Amino acid sequence: MSDDQHQHKRARGDVPSLDDEPTPEDAAVTRHNEPISLISANHTAINSVGTAVENLTQKVEALDVKVNKLEKRVDSVQGQNEEQSTTMDNLIKANGALMERMVALERKNDALERKLDVETAKREALETNGRQINLEISGIPKVDNEDCKALVGKVMTLVGSKSPLGSINVAHRKMNGEMIVKFRAKEERNEFYERRFELQGKTSKDLGFTESKLLFINENLTVDRGQLLHDVRNYMKPLNVGKDKDNAFKIKTVRGTVKVMNKYRKYEPVHSMNELVFMHPN
């Protein structure tokens, strides 16, 4: 086919066949477009890298801000830690000084307590000794213009005491209404006290009163011994529940000392509730 025929077919819009070879002009256009496409692709890549760099720069800046804040917090915490460490050291020193003072005070207190125990024992002994000629009588009704010595004399007659009325030095009422009697001599006092069991079942009616109250004769105990006797009686009540008279644990006072019957039916002195609990565990 001649060139005219070929151009004639192209002019009519015919599609060239695959066997047609590119013309020199087409090759030139292709060689011209390739660098442009490459430059465009590189430009896009460069823009992408630039965007990534910008994003990374922002992240680095944000991270730098966080690191600065973290450094400030670390510095603050470190400062607080050093301050607390100093405070702790001061507290340890102060505590050590207080411990030394406390130990010294404990030693001083122990010494004072030992001294107080000795003085208390001396006072108890003196008071108890001074009460060796005293007795207390409960159950005598109080009347107007009463003669305490005469009332005590009626009790002495009721129990069959051999001591005369003149053996009574002083007799008067206590705040609780009991009669306290001071004898001239210990022997006269003891003779009357030994007959206290004769009052079992006796009441104030046996003294001529219309009122019926049980009569008791007790030793004149110190305040501490009196409280101990009261506590001992309350403690022993549950232990004697269900026991008859012969099997019950009895309590008495001898020359101002509280004594309690043990499990072997023997009396033992009790100076504190701890001793009683050891003797009769509940």
Backbone as CSV, one residue per row, in Angstrom:
resi,resn,N_x,N_y,N_z,CA_x,CA_y,CA_z,C_x,C_y,C_z
1,MET,0.872,-1.177,0.000,0.000,0.000,0.000,0.898,1.212,0.000
2,SER,0.511,2.173,-0.781,1.325,3.382,-0.922,1.033,4.288,0.239
3,ASP,1.888,5.306,0.439,1.696,6.281,1.539,0.403,7.023,1.375
4,ASP,0.014,7.281,0.180,-1.257,8.002,-0.023,-2.419,7.163,0.431
5,GLN,-2.327,5.883,0.114,-3.423,4.986,0.535,-3.480,4.877,2.070
6,HIS,-2.277,4.816,2.654,-2.215,4.708,4.128,-2.800,5.944,4.767
7,GLN,-2.416,7.120,4.313,-2.940,8.374,4.860,-4.426,8.478,4.593
8,HIS,-4.867,7.951,3.490,-6.277,7.992,3.157,-7.084,7.167,4.158
9,LYS,-6.582,6.016,4.558,-7.263,5.157,5.538,-7.260,5.807,6.923
10,ARG,-6.166,6.463,7.299,-6.087,7.148,8.597,-7.046,8.301,8.622
11,ALA,-7.151,8.954,7.535,-8.049,10.099,7.475,-9.477,9.679,7.645
12,ARG,-9.821,8.493,7.152,-11.190,8.028,7.296,-11.501,7.509,8.694
13,GLY,-10.496,7.590,9.626,-10.724,7.140,11.017,-10.518,5.691,11.218
14,ASP,-9.840,5.048,10.283,-9.592,3.628,10.475,-8.599,3.419,11.604
15,VAL,-8.780,2.380,12.419,-7.870,2.027,13.542,-6.701,1.260,12.970
16,PRO,-5.502,1.701,13.264,-4.341,0.985,12.732,-4.284,-0.411,13.305
17,SER,-3.729,-1.307,12.614,-3.612,-2.693,13.085,-2.436,-2.804,14.026
18,LEU,-2.389,-3.923,14.746,-1.299,-4.167,15.703,0.017,-4.332,14.968
19,ASP,-0.072,-4.632,13.751,1.158,-4.841,12.995,1.784,-3.546,12.565
20,ASP,1.017,-2.427,12.786,1.569,-1.128,12.371,2.686,-0.729,13.299
21,GLU,3.759,-0.328,12.907,4.885,0.136,13.717,4.735,1.617,13.990
22,PRO,5.170,2.075,15.266,5.062,3.507,15.591,5.941,4.304,14.652
23,THR,5.458,5.444,14.423,6.212,6.340,13.552,7.262,7.053,14.342
24,PRO,8.195,7.625,13.693,9.229,8.392,14.422,8.627,9.497,15.240
25,GLU,7.554,10.086,14.774,6.927,11.148,15.555,6.334,10.605,16.855
26,ASP,5.692,9.425,16.731,5.126,8.808,17.960,6.214,8.468,18.956
27,ALA,7.294,7.974,18.483,8.410,7.622,19.371,8.930,8.848,20.055
28,ALA,8.977,9.947,19.358,9.490,11.184,19.943,8.555,11.678,21.032
29,VAL,7.260,11.574,20.761,6.280,11.998,21.785,6.404,11.145,23.028
30,THR,6.587,9.853,22.840,6.724,8.933,23.984,7.944,9.278,24.808
31,ARG,9.085,9.533,24.062,10.321,9.867,24.797,10.148,11.184,25.519
32,HIS,9.346,12.076,25.035,9.138,13.376,25.682,8.244,13.227,26.928
33,ASN,7.231,12.342,26.855,6.291,12.184,27.985,6.875,11.401,29.160
34,GLU,7.810,10.503,28.895,8.385,9.683,29.982,9.060,10.515,31.066
35,PRO,9.935,11.458,30.743,10.544,12.293,31.820,9.507,13.089,32.561
36,ILE,8.477,13.566,31.835,7.445,14.357,32.526,6.708,13.498,33.552
37,SER,6.375,12.260,33.143,5.695,11.355,34.087,6.576,11.048,35.283
38,LEU,7.870,10.834,35.018,8.806,10.530,36.104,8.938,11.709,37.046
39,ILE,9.040,12.913,36.471,9.159,14.124,37.305,7.896,14.295,38.148
40,SER,6.729,14.046,37.536,5.468,14.172,38.272,5.391,13.178,39.421
41,ALA,5.840,11.939,39.143,5.826,10.910,40.196,6.779,11.286,41.319
42,ASN,7.976,11.796,40.935,8.948,12.207,41.968,8.416,13.374,42.785
43,HIS,7.733,14.295,42.103,7.168,15.441,42.804,6.126,14.992,43.832
44,THR,5.306,14.022,43.431,4.293,13.479,44.353,4.952,12.804,45.548
45,ALA,6.001,12.024,45.244,6.726,11.336,46.320,7.367,12.335,47.260
46,ILE,7.938,13.415,46.639,8.595,14.444,47.464,7.563,15.124,48.357
47,ASN,6.377,15.414,47.774,5.313,16.030,48.576,4.885,15.117,49.721
48,SER,4.793,13.813,49.441,4.415,12.846,50.467,5.445,12.792,51.582
49,VAL,6.737,12.781,51.168,7.819,12.778,52.166,7.780,14.062,52.984
50,GLY,7.521,15.178,52.307,7.448,16.453,53.021,6.331,16.450,54.044
51,THR,5.184,15.896,53.649,4.052,15.799,54.594,4.409,14.914,55.783
52,ALA,5.059,13.783,55.484,5.464,12.875,56.554,6.458,13.545,57.493
53,VAL,7.405,14.295,56.894,8.403,15.009,57.708,7.729,16.044,58.585
54,GLU,6.739,16.767,57.994,6.017,17.781,58.765,5.253,17.152,59.922
55,ASN,4.587,15.997,59.628,3.866,15.295,60.690,4.818,14.814,61.779
56,LEU,5.956,14.279,61.344,6.941,13.793,62.299,7.487,14.938,63.140
57,THR,7.694,16.097,62.467,8.187,17.277,63.191,7.190,17.692,64.272
58,GLN,5.889,17.674,63.926,4.855,18.020,64.901,4.840,17.038,66.065
59,LYS,4.980,15.761,65.735,5.011,14.745,66.790,6.228,14.934,67.694
60,VAL,7.368,15.234,67.068,8.591,15.455,67.857,8.423,16.659,68.763
61,GLU,7.811,17.722,68.241,7.580,18.917,69.046,6.629,18.630,70.203
62,ALA,5.557,17.872,69.880,4.608,17.499,70.948,5.294,16.627,71.992
63,LEU,6.132,15.707,71.520,6.875,14.841,72.437,7.849,15.651,73.280
64,ASP,8.442,16.665,72.650,9.379,17.526,73.377,8.654,18.269,74.499
65,VAL,7.415,18.724,74.219,6.615,19.396,75.252,6.315,18.432,76.406
66,LYS,5.932,17.210,76.058,5.632,16.208,77.090,6.873,15.899,77.916
67,VAL,8.013,15.774,77.225,9.271,15.479,77.937,9.611,16.620,78.893
68,ASN,9.400,17.860,78.445,9.672,19.007,79.315,8.768,18.977,80.552
69,LYS,7.470,18.672,80.324,6.552,18.572,81.456,6.958,17.447,82.398
70,LEU,7.352,16.328,81.800,7.785,15.185,82.605,9.024,15.527,83.422
71,GLU,9.959,16.258,82.792,11.165,16.663,83.522,10.817,17.555,84.704
72,LYS,9.846,18.470,84.489,9.425,19.345,85.586,8.792,18.533,86.708
73,ARG,7.946,17.569,86.317,7.317,16.720,87.338,8.352,15.901,88.090
74,VAL,9.320,15.353,87.353,10.389,14.580,87.996,11.172,15.455,88.961
75,ASP,11.483,16.688,88.513,12.208,17.614,89.388,11.380,17.930,90.630
76,SER,10.053,18.132,90.431,9.179,18.433,91.567,9.107,17.265,92.539
77,VAL,8.932,16.051,91.970,8.860,14.851,92.815,10.178,14.639,93.546
78,GLN,11.271,14.860,92.840,12.580,14.697,93.469,12.754,15.687,94.624
79,GLY,12.273,16.935,94.386,12.351,17.930,95.451,11.498,17.531,96.650
80,GLN,10.262,17.051,96.363,9.402,16.607,97.446,10.003,15.421,98.184
81,ASN,10.602,14.515,97.417,11.216,13.341,98.032,12.370,13.741,98.949
82,GLU,13.173,14.680,98.492,14.274,15.144,99.330,13.746,15.837,100.581
83,GLU,12.661,16.622,100.399,12.072,17.304,101.557,11.495,16.288,102.546
84,GLN,10.794,15.275,102.005,10.238,14.242,102.876,11.334,13.433,103.543
85,SER,12.409,13.179,102.819,13.526,12.445,103.397,14.132,13.215,104.561
86,THR,14.259,14.533,104.370,14.777,15.379,105.457,13.822,15.363,106.649
87,THR,12.515,15.484,106.329,11.520,15.438,107.404,11.556,14.107,108.134
88,MET,11.696,13.018,107.375,11.759,11.697,107.976,12.970,11.554,108.888
89,ASP,14.090,12.060,108.436,15.294,12.014,109.274,15.073,12.772,110.573
90,ASN,14.437,13.939,110.458,14.166,14.737,111.656,13.204,14.011,112.599
91,LEU,12.191,13.363,111.990,11.232,12.620,112.811,11.896,11.437,113.505
92,ILE,12.792,10.768,112.795,13.506,9.631,113.393,14.342,10.097,114.578
93,LYS,15.013,11.230,114.394,15.822,11.769,115.491,14.935,12.166,116.667
94,ALA,13.810,12.842,116.335,12.902,13.256,117.404,12.307,12.049,118.116
95,ASN,11.967,11.006,117.337,11.423,9.789,117.930,12.438,9.119,118.845
96,GLY,13.682,9.100,118.399,14.737,8.524,119.239,14.861,9.272,120.559
97,ALA,14.787,10.612,120.486,14.871,11.407,121.712,13.676,11.138,122.626
98,LEU,12.483,11.020,122.006,11.290,10.732,122.789,11.354,9.346,123.431
99,MET,11.879,8.369,122.689,12.025,7.025,123.229,12.954,7.028,124.438
100,GLU,14.047,7.781,124.347,14.970,7.866,125.482,14.279,8.492,126.689
101,ARG,13.493,9.561,126.431,12.767,10.195,127.528,11.730,9.247,128.123
102,MET,11.050,8.478,127.228,10.028,7.556,127.701,10.648,6.457,128.566
103,VAL,11.790,5.926,128.133,12.463,4.893,128.919,12.851,5.435,130.284
104,ALA,13.376,6.681,130.287,13.757,7.302,131.559,12.539,7.493,132.460
105,LEU,11.406,7.940,131.847,10.188,8.125,132.627,9.631,6.795,133.137
106,GLU,9.727,5.743,132.322,9.260,4.429,132.761,10.072,3.939,133.954
107,ARG,11.379,4.153,133.896,12.218,3.755,135.030,11.837,4.535,136.281
108,LYS,11.647,5.838,136.089,11.260,6.679,137.221,9.897,6.269,137.761
109,ASN,8.953,5.952,136.820,7.618,5.526,137.232,7.666,4.197,137.980
110,ASP,8.489,3.260,137.480,8.633,1.967,138.166,9.152,2.167,139.577
111,ALA,10.134,3.058,139.701,10.695,3.317,141.028,9.643,3.929,141.953
112,LEU,8.856,4.879,141.400,7.799,5.505,142.197,6.714,4.497,142.582
113,GLU,6.370,3.594,141.635,5.355,2.584,141.940,5.829,1.634,143.035
114,ARG,7.115,1.253,142.961,7.648,0.387,144.020,7.611,1.096,145.371
115,LYS,7.979,2.380,145.330,7.943,3.157,146.558,6.514,3.313,147.066
116,LEU,5.574,3.540,146.111,4.171,3.674,146.490,3.628,2.377,147.071
117,ASP,4.021,1.238,146.457,3.579,-0.058,146.990,4.055,-0.249,148.423
118,VAL,5.298,0.149,148.667,5.840,0.018,150.027,5.074,0.909,150.991
119,GLU,4.848,2.173,150.552,4.132,3.103,151.417,2.690,2.656,151.633
120,THR,2.072,2.114,150.570,0.698,1.624,150.699,0.623,0.454,151.668
121,ALA,1.597,-0.436,151.551,1.645,-1.578,152.471,1.818,-1.110,153.913
122,LYS,2.682,-0.100,154.089,2.884,0.438,155.445,1.593,1.056,155.975
123,ARG,0.925,1.837,155.104,-0.314,2.475,155.521,-1.379,1.442,155.844
124,GLU,-1.482,0.405,154.981,-2.448,-0.657,155.228,-2.165,-1.342,156.555
125,ALA,-0.873,-1.606,156.794,-0.492,-2.281,158.041,-0.841,-1.415,159.249
126,LEU,-0.552,-0.110,159.150,-0.854,0.790,160.260,-2.358,0.901,160.488
127,GLU,-3.114,1.043,159.380,-4.558,1.145,159.514,-5.159,-0.143,160.068
128,THR,-4.677,-1.261,159.531,-5.191,-2.547,159.997,-4.877,-2.745,161.476
129,ASN,-3.656,-2.385,161.856,-3.272,-2.521,163.259,-4.134,-1.623,164.147
130,GLY,-4.422,-0.406,163.649,-5.249,0.512,164.426,-6.693,0.069,164.527
131,ARG,-7.131,-0.819,163.628,-8.511,-1.305,163.634,-8.650,-2.653,164.342
132,GLN,-7.575,-3.119,164.958,-7.606,-4.432,165.612,-8.548,-4.453,166.811
133,ILE,-8.871,-3.279,167.339,-9.784,-3.232,168.485,-11.177,-2.737,168.053
134,ASN,-11.417,-2.712,166.730,-12.711,-2.251,166.203,-13.514,-3.405,165.636
135,LEU,-14.833,-3.247,165.647,-15.742,-4.176,165.001,-16.889,-3.378,164.379
136,GLU,-17.557,-4.000,163.405,-18.725,-3.387,162.794,-19.922,-4.309,162.984
137,ILE,-21.065,-3.714,163.313,-22.299,-4.478,163.484,-23.329,-3.928,162.523
138,SER,-23.888,-4.785,161.701,-24.920,-4.377,160.747,-26.242,-5.037,161.109
139,GLY,-27.338,-4.361,160.745,-28.674,-4.912,161.001,-29.395,-4.262,162.151
140,ILE,-28.737,-3.338,162.882,-29.410,-2.654,163.986,-30.173,-1.453,163.414
141,PRO,-31.493,-1.412,163.497,-32.254,-0.283,162.961,-31.888,1.018,163.686
142,LYS,-31.950,2.109,162.932,-31.616,3.414,163.500,-32.868,4.071,164.060
143,VAL,-32.747,4.614,165.280,-33.866,5.306,165.924,-33.397,6.669,166.401
144,ASP,-34.330,7.546,166.683,-33.988,8.882,167.166,-33.429,8.803,168.591
145,ASN,-32.457,9.653,168.859,-31.859,9.749,170.193,-31.383,8.390,170.705
146,GLU,-30.802,7.599,169.820,-30.360,6.261,170.194,-29.087,6.314,171.029
147,ASP,-28.933,5.312,171.856,-27.719,5.136,172.664,-26.940,3.992,172.028
148,CYS,-25.929,4.348,171.240,-25.201,3.327,170.466,-24.537,2.295,171.364
149,LYS,-23.938,2.736,172.463,-23.289,1.781,173.377,-24.304,0.784,173.928
150,ALA,-25.485,1.283,174.301,-26.517,0.401,174.854,-26.991,-0.611,173.814
151,LEU,-27.113,-0.170,172.555,-27.534,-1.089,171.483,-26.493,-2.170,171.258
152,VAL,-25.210,-1.785,171.282,-24.149,-2.777,171.132,-24.166,-3.734,172.313
153,GLY,-24.455,-3.194,173.511,-24.535,-4.055,174.699,-25.609,-5.108,174.550
154,LYS,-26.759,-4.769,173.913,-27.815,-5.754,173.672,-27.322,-6.873,172.761
155,VAL,-26.519,-6.517,171.758,-25.976,-7.535,170.849,-25.005,-8.423,171.602
156,MET,-24.181,-7.818,172.470,-23.221,-8.605,173.260,-23.971,-9.601,174.155
157,THR,-25.076,-9.159,174.759,-25.876,-10.048,175.601,-26.509,-11.143,174.760
158,LEU,-26.957,-10.796,173.517,-27.624,-11.763,172.634,-26.691,-12.910,172.258
159,VAL,-25.399,-12.635,172.071,-24.448,-13.687,171.677,-23.780,-14.327,172.886
160,GLY,-24.081,-13.829,174.118,-23.506,-14.414,175.330,-22.086,-13.979,175.604
161,SER,-21.742,-12.752,175.222,-20.384,-12.267,175.461,-20.148,-12.069,176.958
162,LYS,-18.929,-12.387,177.402,-18.545,-12.217,178.804,-17.940,-10.843,179.063
163,SER,-17.650,-10.100,177.974,-17.064,-8.778,178.139,-18.136,-7.814,178.654
164,PRO,-17.787,-6.989,179.626,-18.772,-6.053,180.181,-19.053,-4.895,179.231
165,LEU,-20.155,-4.191,179.495,-20.501,-3.043,178.675,-19.414,-1.980,178.736
166,GLY,-18.707,-1.943,179.852,-17.644,-0.964,180.010,-16.444,-1.234,179.120
167,SER,-16.413,-2.406,178.482,-15.301,-2.693,177.570,-15.417,-1.898,176.275
168,ILE,-16.578,-1.295,176.023,-16.784,-0.483,174.824,-16.238,0.915,175.076
169,ASN,-15.284,1.325,174.250,-14.709,2.663,174.373,-15.592,3.684,173.642
170,VAL,-15.888,3.406,172.328,-16.696,4.303,171.510,-17.608,3.463,170.624
171,ALA,-18.827,3.945,170.411,-19.753,3.300,169.469,-20.527,4.405,168.746
172,HIS,-20.572,4.313,167.404,-21.303,5.326,166.632,-21.689,4.759,165.268
173,ARG,-22.559,5.480,164.573,-23.021,5.055,163.255,-22.020,5.477,162.178
174,LYS,-21.881,4.633,161.175,-21.132,4.998,159.975,-22.091,5.622,158.967
175,MET,-21.528,6.130,157.864,-22.361,6.748,156.838,-23.336,5.750,156.235
176,ASN,-22.950,4.477,156.159,-23.821,3.465,155.563,-24.838,2.898,156.558
177,GLY,-24.833,3.408,157.782,-25.813,2.967,158.775,-25.307,1.878,159.698
178,GLU,-24.171,1.266,159.376,-23.634,0.229,160.249,-23.080,0.860,161.531
179,MET,-23.054,0.062,162.583,-22.540,0.514,163.862,-21.073,0.127,163.960
180,ILE,-20.223,1.084,164.282,-18.813,0.791,164.475,-18.510,0.895,165.968
181,VAL,-17.793,-0.100,166.472,-17.520,-0.201,167.903,-16.021,-0.262,168.135
182,LYS,-15.524,0.554,169.034,-14.110,0.533,169.409,-14.017,0.083,170.872
183,PHE,-13.276,-1.019,171.096,-13.141,-1.583,172.436,-11.905,-1.025,173.128
184,ARG,-11.866,-1.222,174.434,-10.717,-0.746,175.197,-9.499,-1.636,174.964
185,ALA,-9.734,-2.921,174.747,-8.615,-3.861,174.622,-8.914,-4.863,173.509
186,LYS,-7.849,-5.378,172.923,-8.000,-6.333,171.821,-8.626,-7.636,172.312
187,GLU,-8.298,-8.054,173.518,-8.827,-9.309,174.042,-10.347,-9.242,174.183
188,GLU,-10.855,-8.103,174.657,-12.294,-7.940,174.812,-12.989,-7.918,173.445
189,ARG,-12.351,-7.260,172.528,-12.883,-7.232,171.156,-12.920,-8.625,170.564
190,ASN,-11.813,-9.379,170.694,-11.731,-10.720,170.110,-12.743,-11.665,170.744
191,GLU,-12.958,-11.516,172.052,-13.928,-12.394,172.742,-15.324,-12.201,172.174
192,PHE,-15.678,-10.956,171.901,-16.995,-10.665,171.312,-17.053,-11.149,169.862
193,TYR,-15.974,-10.955,169.117,-15.958,-11.329,167.686,-16.060,-12.837,167.507
194,GLU,-15.448,-13.613,168.413,-15.486,-15.064,168.306,-16.901,-15.616,168.480
195,ARG,-17.810,-14.832,169.040,-19.176,-15.286,169.265,-20.128,-14.840,168.137
196,ARG,-19.560,-14.332,167.022,-20.393,-13.807,165.942,-21.300,-14.870,165.330
197,PHE,-20.866,-16.147,165.380,-21.673,-17.206,164.765,-22.961,-17.472,165.559
198,GLU,-23.025,-16.959,166.790,-24.243,-17.102,167.584,-25.385,-16.248,167.024
199,LEU,-25.044,-15.357,166.093,-26.063,-14.497,165.495,-26.788,-15.162,164.325
200,GLN,-26.388,-16.367,163.955,-27.025,-17.022,162.819,-28.523,-17.192,163.081
201,GLY,-29.308,-16.611,162.172,-30.758,-16.692,162.313,-31.350,-15.610,163.200
202,LYS,-30.480,-14.821,163.877,-30.968,-13.761,164.755,-31.237,-12.494,163.935
203,THR,-32.293,-11.765,164.359,-32.649,-10.524,163.678,-32.797,-9.404,164.698
204,SER,-33.061,-8.209,164.169,-33.232,-7.054,165.048,-34.443,-7.198,165.974
205,LYS,-35.385,-8.094,165.639,-36.516,-8.337,166.534,-36.057,-8.918,167.860
206,ASP,-34.936,-9.665,167.812,-34.395,-10.240,169.050,-33.797,-9.172,169.950
207,LEU,-33.626,-7.954,169.410,-33.120,-6.831,170.208,-34.261,-5.951,170.702
208,GLY,-35.509,-6.313,170.357,-36.659,-5.555,170.804,-37.233,-4.632,169.746
209,PHE,-36.734,-4.678,168.519,-37.272,-3.835,167.440,-38.439,-4.544,166.759
210,THR,-39.339,-3.754,166.210,-40.435,-4.344,165.435,-39.969,-4.730,164.037
211,GLU,-38.951,-4.063,163.546,-38.384,-4.347,162.221,-37.466,-5.559,162.296
212,SER,-37.531,-6.403,161.265,-36.725,-7.618,161.248,-35.594,-7.488,160.239
213,LYS,-34.380,-7.362,160.750,-33.189,-7.286,159.896,-32.141,-8.239,160.443
214,LEU,-31.479,-8.981,159.548,-30.445,-9.920,159.975,-29.275,-9.163,160.594
215,LEU,-28.709,-9.738,161.636,-27.603,-9.126,162.363,-26.285,-9.798,161.970
216,PHE,-25.236,-8.992,161.775,-23.907,-9.510,161.437,-22.845,-8.735,162.208
217,ILE,-21.789,-9.434,162.579,-20.623,-8.806,163.209,-19.438,-9.013,162.276
218,ASN,-18.791,-7.929,161.861,-17.659,-8.003,160.934,-16.482,-7.204,161.469
219,GLU,-15.320,-7.531,160.931,-14.140,-6.752,161.273,-14.226,-5.379,160.623
220,ASN,-13.581,-4.404,161.231,-13.538,-3.045,160.690,-12.349,-2.958,159.729
221,LEU,-12.624,-3.213,158.436,-11.565,-3.276,157.433,-11.221,-1.892,156.905
222,THR,-10.022,-1.790,156.336,-9.649,-0.563,155.633,-10.495,-0.436,154.369
223,VAL,-10.440,0.737,153.749,-11.241,0.955,152.537,-10.856,-0.050,151.452
224,ASP,-9.551,-0.250,151.244,-9.096,-1.180,150.202,-9.484,-2.615,150.525
225,ARG,-9.307,-3.013,151.789,-9.669,-4.389,152.173,-11.186,-4.578,152.125
226,GLY,-11.923,-3.547,152.479,-13.379,-3.646,152.403,-13.859,-3.826,150.973
227,GLN,-13.240,-3.097,150.031,-13.597,-3.248,148.624,-13.204,-4.628,148.116
228,LEU,-12.049,-5.122,148.557,-11.609,-6.459,148.145,-12.587,-7.514,148.650
229,LEU,-13.030,-7.387,149.903,-13.994,-8.343,150.455,-15.290,-8.316,149.655
230,HIS,-15.736,-7.123,149.299,-16.949,-6.990,148.496,-16.790,-7.687,147.143
231,ASP,-15.655,-7.476,146.484,-15.407,-8.101,145.172,-15.278,-9.613,145.296
232,VAL,-14.646,-10.071,146.368,-14.481,-11.517,146.588,-15.842,-12.188,146.753
233,ARG,-16.706,-11.558,147.542,-18.036,-12.137,147.759,-18.818,-12.226,146.449
234,ASN,-18.753,-11.180,145.648,-19.468,-11.203,144.355,-18.896,-12.272,143.427
235,TYR,-17.587,-12.465,143.465,-16.953,-13.460,142.589,-17.330,-14.879,143.022
236,MET,-17.427,-15.100,144.341,-17.652,-16.450,144.849,-19.124,-16.872,144.784
237,LYS,-20.039,-15.920,144.654,-21.458,-16.277,144.637,-21.793,-17.297,143.557
238,PRO,-21.399,-17.083,142.278,-21.726,-18.089,141.244,-21.066,-19.448,141.508
239,LEU,-19.898,-19.435,142.146,-19.197,-20.700,142.412,-19.887,-21.510,143.505
240,ASN,-20.691,-20.843,144.343,-21.377,-21.538,145.432,-22.823,-21.885,145.091
241,VAL,-23.256,-21.524,143.874,-24.631,-21.844,143.472,-24.809,-23.364,143.425
242,GLY,-25.857,-23.866,144.086,-26.143,-25.301,144.089,-25.422,-26.069,145.182
243,LYS,-24.510,-25.408,145.919,-23.778,-26.088,147.002,-24.505,-25.859,148.327
244,ASP,-24.533,-26.901,149.149,-25.141,-26.732,150.469,-24.157,-26.066,151.419
245,LYS,-24.589,-25.850,152.632,-23.785,-25.114,153.613,-22.443,-25.775,153.869
246,ASP,-22.406,-27.101,153.888,-21.166,-27.811,154.215,-20.170,-27.806,153.053
247,ASN,-20.671,-27.698,151.828,-19.783,-27.776,150.661,-19.472,-26.416,150.040
248,ALA,-20.123,-25.376,150.470,-19.880,-24.050,149.910,-18.494,-23.542,150.319
249,PHE,-17.877,-22.763,149.431,-16.593,-22.139,149.739,-16.852,-20.923,150.635
250,LYS,-16.314,-20.960,151.856,-16.588,-19.903,152.820,-15.537,-18.796,152.743
251,ILE,-15.946,-17.620,153.200,-15.085,-16.434,153.210,-15.096,-15.851,154.620
252,LYS,-13.947,-15.407,155.068,-13.879,-14.750,156.368,-12.721,-13.752,156.376
253,THR,-12.707,-12.931,157.410,-11.587,-12.011,157.600,-10.940,-12.309,158.948
254,VAL,-9.624,-12.294,158.944,-8.859,-12.554,160.171,-7.846,-11.450,160.343
255,ARG,-8.025,-10.647,161.409,-7.131,-9.525,161.703,-6.940,-8.629,160.475
256,GLY,-8.028,-8.362,159.799,-8.009,-7.450,158.658,-7.633,-8.068,157.341
257,THR,-7.350,-9.363,157.309,-6.969,-10.053,156.074,-8.128,-10.904,155.575
258,VAL,-8.423,-10.789,154.268,-9.492,-11.579,153.663,-8.963,-12.985,153.391
259,LYS,-9.734,-13.984,153.832,-9.341,-15.377,153.595,-10.496,-16.120,152.928
260,VAL,-10.123,-16.995,151.972,-11.119,-17.757,151.215,-10.764,-19.236,151.287
261,MET,-11.782,-20.062,151.402,-11.569,-21.511,151.466,-11.208,-22.031,150.072
262,ASN,-10.126,-22.819,149.994,-9.711,-23.378,148.710,-10.402,-24.720,148.466
263,LYS,-10.012,-25.402,147.375,-10.677,-26.659,147.017,-10.374,-27.781,148.004
264,TYR,-9.356,-27.572,148.844,-9.017,-28.566,149.875,-9.683,-28.228,151.204
265,ARG,-10.614,-27.239,151.194,-11.366,-26.826,152.372,-10.484,-26.164,153.416
266,LYS,-9.399,-25.538,152.948,-8.523,-24.790,153.846,-8.545,-23.311,153.458
267,TYR,-8.462,-22.442,154.475,-8.494,-21.004,154.222,-7.123,-20.500,153.774
268,GLU,-7.135,-19.677,152.719,-5.920,-19.040,152.231,-6.134,-17.531,152.183
269,PRO,-5.104,-16.755,152.541,-5.244,-15.295,152.456,-5.315,-14.836,150.995
270,VAL,-6.155,-13.864,150.737,-6.310,-13.295,149.396,-6.041,-11.796,149.486
271,HIS,-5.022,-11.351,148.765,-4.655,-9.934,148.803,-5.071,-9.187,147.534
272,SER,-5.491,-9.926,146.515,-5.933,-9.308,145.262,-6.857,-10.272,144.544
273,MET,-7.600,-9.743,143.576,-8.509,-10.583,142.808,-7.738,-11.565,141.935
274,ASN,-6.529,-11.214,141.546,-5.713,-12.140,140.747,-5.413,-13.403,141.544
275,GLU,-5.129,-13.239,142.831,-4.874,-14.410,143.672,-6.129,-15.272,143.795
276,LEU,-7.294,-14.621,143.893,-8.542,-15.372,143.996,-8.846,-16.139,142.724
277,VAL,-8.627,-15.493,141.568,-8.880,-16.156,140.273,-7.934,-17.342,140.103
278,PHE,-6.701,-17.208,140.569,-5.753,-18.311,140.486,-6.217,-19.465,141.386
279,MET,-6.789,-19.123,142.539,-7.263,-20.138,143.467,-8.524,-20.810,142.953
280,HIS,-9.455,-20.036,142.409,-10.727,-20.551,141.910,-10.974,-20.060,140.487
281,PRO,-10.345,-20.679,139.479,-10.594,-20.247,138.079,-12.067,-20.467,137.749
282,ASN,-12.646,-19.509,137.032,-14.060,-19.693,136.655,-14.175,-20.196,135.228
